[in-house]
Amino acid sequence: MTEKTKLTGGLEKTVTWVWLENNQLKIEYYDFSEEAQNTFGNDIAYILTVSDMNKICLITRQNEASLLQWLSENFQSYFEIKKWLEENKIKFEKEIDSWA
């Protein structure tokens, strides 16, 4: 089973998880708020997948073993990481799961 790290910030009734899976970094924003229920009819999740582990490790000066700890110490939410990835021109794929 893949171990996920929960970040400390974000809006009420939301959570951000980060984990490594198949040599990729995954960042998930899970929203189980009443607004999500009203808008989508259920919970919703946004997931970013970063495939270029070499670039992210080079920029952060981390390796795969220390990357999740570094992320949890430097970011509080999905949106902060997403902005940082964009600023550092680290490509990612975004998927939306409206049946979370």
C-alpha positions in Angstrom: 0.0 0.0 0.0 1.2 3.5 -0.9 1.9 5.7 2.1 0.3 9.1 1.9 1.4 12.3 3.7 -1.3 14.7 4.8 -0.5 18.4 4.6 -1.6 20.7 7.4 -3.5 23.5 5.7 -6.4 24.1 3.4 -10.0 25.0 3.8 -12.4 23.3 6.2 -13.7 19.9 5.0 -10.8 19.6 2.5 -7.5 17.7 2.7 -4.3 17.6 0.6 -2.4 14.4 0.3 1.0 13.8 -1.3 2.6 10.4 -2.2 4.8 8.6 -4.6 3.4 6.0 -6.9 5.0 4.3 -9.9 8.0 6.7 -9.8 5.7 9.7 -9.9 4.7 12.4 -7.4 0.9 12.6 -6.7 -0.8 15.6 -5.1 -4.5 15.2 -4.3 -6.9 17.9 -3.1 -10.0 16.2 -1.7 -13.1 18.3 -1.0 -15.9 16.8 1.0 -17.6 20.1 1.8 -21.3 21.0 1.5 -20.4 23.2 -1.4 -18.8 20.3 -3.3 -21.9 18.2 -2.5 -24.2 20.9 -3.8 -22.2 21.7 -6.9 -21.1 18.2 -8.0 -23.6 16.0 -6.1 -20.8 14.3 -4.2 -17.2 14.8 -3.0 -14.6 15.8 -5.5 -10.9 15.3 -5.9 -8.3 17.0 -8.0 -5.1 15.0 -8.6 -1.8 16.3 -10.0 0.7 13.9 -11.3 4.4 14.9 -11.7 6.3 12.4 -13.9 9.7 14.3 -14.1 11.1 13.2 -10.7 14.6 14.1 -11.8 13.6 17.8 -12.2 11.7 18.1 -9.0 14.4 16.4 -7.0 17.1 18.6 -8.6 15.1 21.8 -7.8 14.3 20.8 -4.3 17.7 19.2 -3.6 15.9 16.2 -2.3 15.7 12.5 -3.3 12.6 10.4 -3.5 13.1 9.3 0.1 13.1 12.8 1.5 10.8 14.6 -1.0 7.5 14.0 0.8 8.9 15.3 4.1 10.3 18.4 2.3 6.9 19.1 0.7 5.1 18.8 4.0 7.5 21.2 5.6 7.3 23.8 2.8 3.6 23.7 1.7 0.3 23.5 3.5 -2.0 22.8 0.5 -2.5 21.5 -3.0 -2.9 25.1 -4.3 0.5 26.1 -2.9 2.2 23.1 -4.5 0.4 23.7 -7.8 1.5 27.3 -7.9 5.1 26.3 -7.1 5.2 23.7 -9.8 3.9 26.2 -12.4 6.5 28.8 -11.2 9.3 26.3 -11.6 8.0 25.1 -14.9 7.6 21.5 -13.7 5.1 19.8 -15.9 2.2 17.9 -14.4 -1.0 16.3 -15.5 -4.3 17.2 -13.8 -7.3 14.9 -13.4 -10.6 15.5 -11.7 -12.5 12.8 -10.0 -16.1 14.0 -9.3 -17.1 10.6 -7.9 -14.5 10.7 -5.1 
